[in-house]
């Protein structure tokens, strides 16, 4: 028997205008399903791949007839949906399982109906030429379709059994879930109470922070005043240091003046002693002059020496008075320095 050649379907290039976001989604869907983009679209159009969206506005049901043949007939119907204009809700696992069971049951019913249509009751053939061959050919053509439908029915029944088992397990876990929900509600109440406590503490802390900020502002003002006082104190300290240095200098000058005064006093004493001696000598000379007239020139010389000594004594006296004036002035400056020093110590 010659093998039937499989027909190949030609492909046509289709140009679509898609946004960059839609192109990225198409590439991602194709990659996750294990197809290229063109193969993904081909399988999507053939009904072997489906896209499920929770908030889809329109759903299409794709059914394939004569799947075993080269030219399969694809039927596309618009399914009813209530997703439009509805708010998204949290999916319920039990409801989803029940919906899946109902959907699978509906699919099985549809497949069984198609199987019944594909397997009509055989009528006794009338003896006509080539009738047996046509019946045999019809049975041969329908056999792959029937086998395919039977496999689909078996798969759908297995899926229903699995979904039913999952539904039963979900029902068993519902009680535990309720207990967990109660525990979570209690925990939520505790957390709410704790949150309210924290809010109250935060309010108290905010008030405390406000008071502390006011205190900090006051302390900052006090710090500015203290800084100014410190600056003034530093200036006074510098002025006091300068006065102390000046006082030390004046004390040195006073000591030097005192030393000079003592030296001058000693010189004056010596000069007075010399004058006294000269006076004694003068008296002796006068006596000698009275006794001896030829000693007049010597007496004149002594008088001149006496006059010179008197002039020197006068100069020494003037110098002594000047030193006394300087000493008095230095004593006054030292008194002023002590006054500022005592005033600074009071502050």
Secondary structure, 3 states (H helix, E strand, C coil): CCCCCCCCCCCCCCCCCCCHHHHHHHHHHHHHHCCCHHHHHHHHHHCCCCCCCCCCCCEEEEEEECCCCCCCEEEEEEECCCCCCCCCCCCCHHHHHHHHHHHHHHHHHHHHHHHHHHCCCCCCCCCCCCHHHHHHHHHHHHHHHHHHHHHHHHHHHHHHHHHHHHHHHHHHHHHHHHHHHHHHHHHHHHHHHHHHHHHHHHHHHHHHHHHHHHHHHHHHHHHHHHHHHHHHHHHHHHHHHHHHHHHHHHHHHHHHHHHHHHHHHHHHHHHHHHHHHHHHHHHHHHHHHHHCHHHHHHHHHHHHHHHHHHHHHHHHHHHHHHHHHHHHHHHHHHHHHHHHHHHHHHC
